[in-house]
Amino acid sequence: MWRSPSGAPQGKTKTQDRRGSTDWVRSTTAILLFGLGVSLLVLAVPRAVASITFAQRSMTNRELMSRRPPPAELARNISIVEDALKWASPAQYRLTLGLFEYQLAMTSPVFSPDNTLWLKRAEQHVISELKMSPADGYGWVMLAFLRQILVAPPRDVLDPLITSLDVAPNRRDLWLPRMGMLMHYWIALKPNELPIVRHQMRTMWDVPQFQFLLYDMALKSSRKRDLMEALKGDLEALNEIATFDRNMAYP
């Protein structure tokens, strides 16, 4: 049976604020975890007299989520990765640990102490991974996602998103989760960040399979006007939005 991390700080969760954001978090979790295509490493640490090796097998986020591992299995995986970190400390081990801790947090009620404590542990391990691998666009988005769930101040969420946009602007598996959070926190964007985000919108629009997804996301986030501003001057794009509007009004 797994236990809460010993020595972890206690305290009340921000229940009221977190309740208001729970629906949005759940609606974007699948996009973040299923769309990224990053592999988790489930590590075993066989010890030999003269050497230590790491046996690895890959498990995609889709497989992990569809299997819904029980808490005991997730806790065991966390223990294995923690053992691995005693012998070697590559960045991906820390990110893997953070991902497992996030999964374990999701097995607890949203407002429970265990939920918050495992999320905070995941946040710290992702931060330590990013110190070792600052060009990891996925890690920056994951950090923003964890902070969003923890109801961090908007700028604490936006700063890693903008960093991710800087280091990995063309990584398509990040486009939807990153843009979803950017639209959610739009009013907290700095004036110098708006052109960067609008450029990303145009980049996404240039790929046909993302057009309706981007339009639908903007519609649901009340950011359609901002999308149209990003596409200003592109008559074909604006006509396509008008077509989407008609189809939505008269399905």
Steps between C-alpha positions, in 0.01 A plus 500: 500500500640839402523791739510875469854636473641529849584843626287667233342827609137490608237765446168573338466492125360799315168323477287781371741609226579145400134409478452777246778369279440126534278464194749681278787289633320177430406613150864563410663206680432262213643746247817546701563137585375330184619755247860537607619153403783510753613165641522420867785288617410229747834432660636198677837518671676163501805516723816306416823476694704705254240705316151641501282500191160638430250273324239708329178439318292771339143571588316776317271742678206354307573151634549626854175694500294228332623239750430728799770345721399458864667719763717212622650451153566871458659517845721204409609673178578816695713300741689339211579835339605646836741206539633567151566864592728385782737360239455730204311822443418554132230756434252252355491301826382810686234576242387137514474525878293817471264333254446201726439732796244692295325170420500405868357839595212437261404184691412715805198730536567837342500695823670244721840564664656205314388644167670832572814349651566267204436783255752718682754219494441460127548874451835495681630204301401661170678820610815303581477330160476837327810627681688213336321520165372857449421445131236234577181654364286216637640549850408870496144423393474230767618750762236750389234229509590394854496860617162555338358206694656638820334838432828689483493870407446551125854619436642188665309300239570728205876535550576131427249504211681792337834328559364187334382711208850645472690169509250279314271713280461236229443191712150412384415270790527804727285735292155418636574465875725804497257719303210385719677628810615818328140580405384420853747753647486745209425812704819447703726498192747787478474735199831375359376140522184552295679514162683176587177321586322637192787379283452153648131521410588580140752214494234260625243630252737430212464127575148408376430228757544754781266765359169384643664387825647848544169665407307278743749569778477875441120482497482310829755733662324816374813582299356492149564872458863449596530218246355726231745771601786254460373411152427859399579559135459134407172514310495126438538426870229747598267348241570158647407628846175638354431153356564342839259753654226405255556129555484546877180702474333259258648153550 
